[in-house]
Amino acid sequence: MIKKSLNVLKKIVISGFLLYGYNLITAPLNIMIPINLITISSLTILGFPALFAFILIHIIIF
């Protein structure tokens, strides 16, 4: 049980760092994705492809 909890916590932290790193890289292009509960949880559940989905949604809408 503790092992699964630590694994989920590790995924949450990695998702946060992934979004933060992406926002640092794309800050000059003004294509930033907000770091909030929805984005972190979807990145935790769906993984790296969710980041591409957020980028596409951001480009299409804005």
C-alpha positions as CSV (number, residue, x, y, z in Angstrom):
1,M,0.0,0.0,0.0
2,I,2.8,2.4,0.9
3,K,4.7,1.5,-2.3
4,K,1.7,2.4,-4.5
5,S,1.2,5.7,-2.6
6,L,4.8,6.6,-3.2
7,N,4.5,5.6,-6.8
8,V,1.5,7.9,-7.3
9,L,3.2,10.7,-5.4
10,K,6.3,10.3,-7.6
11,K,4.1,10.6,-10.8
12,I,2.5,13.8,-9.4
13,V,5.8,15.4,-8.7
14,I,7.2,14.4,-12.2
15,S,4.1,15.8,-13.8
16,G,4.5,19.1,-12.0
17,F,8.2,19.4,-13.0
18,L,7.3,18.4,-16.6
19,L,4.7,21.2,-16.9
20,Y,7.1,23.7,-15.2
21,G,9.9,22.8,-17.6
22,Y,7.6,23.1,-20.6
23,N,6.5,26.5,-19.4
24,L,10.1,27.7,-18.9
25,I,11.0,26.6,-22.5
26,T,8.0,28.1,-24.2
27,A,7.8,31.3,-22.2
28,P,9.2,33.5,-25.0
29,L,6.6,32.0,-27.4
30,N,3.7,32.7,-25.0
31,I,2.4,29.1,-25.2
32,M,2.2,28.5,-21.5
33,I,0.0,25.8,-19.9
34,P,-1.2,26.7,-16.4
35,I,-0.1,24.4,-13.6
36,N,-3.3,23.5,-11.7
37,L,-5.2,20.5,-10.3
38,I,-6.7,19.6,-13.7
39,T,-3.5,19.6,-15.7
40,I,-1.4,17.9,-13.0
41,S,-4.0,15.1,-12.5
42,S,-4.5,14.5,-16.2
43,L,-0.8,14.3,-16.8
44,T,-0.5,11.9,-13.8
45,I,-3.2,9.7,-15.2
46,L,-2.6,9.9,-18.9
47,G,1.1,10.5,-19.0
48,F,3.3,12.4,-21.5
49,P,0.7,12.3,-24.4
50,A,-1.6,14.5,-22.3
51,L,1.0,17.3,-22.6
52,F,0.7,17.1,-26.4
53,A,-3.1,17.2,-26.1
54,F,-2.9,20.4,-24.0
55,I,-0.5,22.0,-26.5
56,L,-2.9,21.2,-29.3
57,I,-5.9,22.5,-27.4
58,H,-4.0,25.7,-26.5
59,I,-2.9,26.3,-30.1
60,I,-6.4,25.6,-31.6
61,I,-8.3,27.7,-29.1
62,F,-5.9,30.6,-28.9
